[in-house]
């Protein structure tokens, strides 16, 4: 996971917050996490790999600053994007392929979970799938790669990311 952030300025604290810090959770390898794709709440495929990028297109506007030189504004000229590609293994039928060929917006969720308390969910209200090449069959299930792009709707955000881990609160 790679995250880039844009900050205005830093305020250093003079003391630590009261309380006891949470204990460090033991590191667990990601190798045996299960990734799945749900469309409309229905499990349709296993996610073999996922490459995704969310870009809010925020850029500092240097013309809007204060006396200390801190930027006060940002340009919002470009619409944000959430794009990427999946390599999926079908679960018994070609539902995903049929939906991709229909070229309509799909309510989708990519869910990578280890347990009920450890998971990462990337949910979108309007995902569009574009098949890349022909499905590949073999002794196992059929695999297919799809590029995707997402849109924001009037009723829902473009992307909702939910991370659950062993620390209940921060």
C-alpha positions as CSV (number, residue, x, y, z in Angstrom):
1,X,0.0,0.0,0.0
2,X,1.3,3.4,-0.9
3,X,-0.3,6.6,0.4
4,X,0.7,10.1,-0.5
5,X,-0.6,13.0,1.6
6,X,-0.7,16.8,1.2
7,X,-0.4,18.7,4.5
8,X,-0.6,22.4,5.3
9,X,1.8,22.6,8.2
10,X,3.0,20.8,11.3
11,X,2.1,21.6,14.9
12,X,4.5,19.9,17.3
13,X,3.1,18.8,20.7
14,X,5.0,19.8,23.8
15,X,4.0,16.7,25.7
16,X,2.5,13.2,25.1
17,X,-1.2,12.4,25.5
18,X,-2.3,10.8,28.7
19,X,-2.9,7.1,28.8
20,X,-1.2,3.9,28.0
21,X,-0.3,3.2,24.4
22,X,-1.8,0.1,22.9
23,X,0.4,-3.0,22.7
24,X,2.0,-3.7,19.4
25,X,0.2,-6.4,17.5
26,X,2.4,-9.2,16.2
27,X,3.2,-8.9,12.5
28,X,1.4,-11.5,10.3
29,X,2.3,-12.4,6.7
30,X,-0.2,-11.5,4.1
31,X,0.4,-14.7,2.1
32,X,-2.7,-16.5,3.2
33,X,-5.3,-13.8,3.1
34,X,-8.3,-14.5,1.0
35,X,-9.3,-11.9,-1.6
36,X,-12.8,-12.0,-3.2
37,X,-14.9,-9.8,-5.4
38,X,-18.6,-9.1,-4.6
39,X,-20.9,-7.5,-7.0
40,X,-24.3,-6.3,-5.7
41,X,-23.4,-8.1,-2.4
42,X,-23.0,-11.5,-4.2
43,X,-19.6,-13.3,-4.2
44,X,-18.6,-13.7,-7.9
45,X,-14.9,-14.3,-8.1
46,X,-11.6,-14.9,-6.2
47,X,-9.2,-12.0,-6.5
48,X,-5.8,-13.4,-7.6
49,X,-4.2,-9.9,-7.9
50,X,-5.3,-6.3,-7.6
51,X,-3.6,-3.1,-8.7
52,X,-5.5,0.0,-7.9
53,X,-4.9,3.7,-7.7
54,X,-7.1,6.4,-6.1
55,X,-6.1,10.0,-7.0
56,X,-8.1,12.9,-5.6
57,X,-6.2,15.3,-8.0
58,X,-5.7,17.9,-5.2
59,X,-3.0,20.4,-6.0
60,X,-1.9,23.3,-3.7
61,X,-2.9,26.8,-5.0
62,X,0.1,28.9,-4.1
63,X,-1.8,32.1,-4.9
64,X,-3.9,31.5,-1.8
65,X,-1.5,31.8,1.1
66,X,-1.1,33.5,4.5
67,X,1.6,35.8,5.9
68,X,3.6,32.8,7.0
69,X,3.8,31.3,3.5
70,X,1.4,28.4,4.2
71,X,-0.9,27.4,1.4
72,X,-4.6,28.1,2.3
73,X,-6.2,26.7,-0.8
74,X,-6.2,23.8,-3.2
75,X,-7.2,23.5,-6.9
76,X,-10.0,21.1,-7.5
77,X,-10.1,21.5,-11.3
78,X,-9.6,17.8,-12.1
79,X,-12.1,15.1,-11.1
80,X,-10.8,12.4,-8.8
81,X,-10.2,8.9,-10.1
82,X,-10.2,5.3,-8.9
83,X,-8.8,2.9,-11.5
84,X,-6.8,-0.3,-11.7
85,X,-7.0,-4.0,-12.7
86,X,-8.1,-7.3,-11.3
87,X,-6.9,-10.8,-12.1
88,X,-10.0,-12.8,-11.2
89,X,-10.7,-16.6,-10.9
90,X,-14.4,-17.2,-11.7
91,X,-16.5,-19.1,-9.1
92,X,-18.3,-21.6,-11.3
93,X,-19.7,-19.4,-14.0
94,X,-18.9,-16.4,-16.2
95,X,-21.1,-13.9,-14.3
96,X,-18.3,-11.3,-14.1
97,X,-17.6,-11.6,-17.9
98,X,-21.3,-11.1,-18.7
99,X,-21.5,-8.0,-16.5
100,X,-18.3,-6.6,-18.0
101,X,-19.7,-7.0,-21.5
102,X,-22.9,-5.2,-20.5
103,X,-20.7,-2.1,-19.7
104,X,-23.0,-0.9,-16.9
105,X,-22.2,0.5,-13.5
106,X,-21.8,-2.2,-10.8
107,X,-21.9,-1.8,-7.0
108,X,-18.7,-3.8,-6.2
109,X,-16.6,-4.7,-3.2
110,X,-13.1,-6.1,-3.2
111,X,-12.6,-7.8,0.2
112,X,-9.3,-9.2,1.5
113,X,-9.9,-10.8,4.9
114,X,-8.1,-13.0,7.3
115,X,-10.8,-13.1,10.0
116,X,-13.9,-11.1,11.0
117,X,-11.6,-8.6,12.8
118,X,-8.9,-8.3,10.2
119,X,-9.9,-7.2,6.7
120,X,-9.6,-4.6,4.1
121,X,-12.6,-3.7,2.0
122,X,-12.6,-1.4,-1.1
123,X,-16.2,-0.7,-2.0
124,X,-17.5,1.4,-4.9
125,X,-21.0,2.2,-6.0
126,X,-20.3,2.5,-9.7
127,X,-17.5,0.3,-11.1
128,X,-17.1,-0.3,-14.8
129,X,-15.2,-3.4,-15.9
130,X,-13.3,-3.8,-19.2
131,X,-12.2,-7.3,-20.1
132,X,-8.6,-7.6,-21.3
133,X,-8.2,-10.5,-23.7
134,X,-9.9,-13.9,-23.7
135,X,-10.6,-15.9,-20.5
136,X,-8.0,-18.5,-19.8
137,X,-9.1,-22.0,-18.7
138,X,-7.1,-24.9,-17.3
139,X,-7.4,-27.7,-14.9
140,X,-8.7,-25.3,-12.3
141,X,-11.2,-22.5,-12.7
142,X,-11.3,-19.9,-15.4
143,X,-9.2,-16.7,-14.9
144,X,-9.6,-13.3,-16.5
145,X,-8.0,-9.9,-16.2
146,X,-10.2,-6.8,-16.0
147,X,-9.3,-3.2,-16.0
148,X,-11.7,-1.1,-14.0
149,X,-12.7,2.6,-13.5
150,X,-15.1,4.0,-11.0
151,X,-17.4,6.9,-10.8
152,X,-19.0,8.8,-7.9
153,X,-22.8,8.8,-7.8
154,X,-25.2,11.3,-6.3
155,X,-26.0,8.8,-3.5
156,X,-22.6,7.3,-2.8
157,X,-18.8,8.1,-2.8
158,X,-16.5,6.8,-5.5
159,X,-14.5,4.7,-2.9
160,X,-15.1,3.6,0.6
161,X,-12.1,1.9,2.2
162,X,-12.6,0.1,5.5
163,X,-9.7,-1.4,7.4
164,X,-10.3,-3.7,10.4
165,X,-7.4,-4.7,12.6
166,X,-6.7,-6.0,16.0
167,X,-6.6,-2.5,17.6
168,X,-10.3,-1.6,18.6
169,X,-9.8,2.1,18.9
170,X,-7.1,4.8,18.4
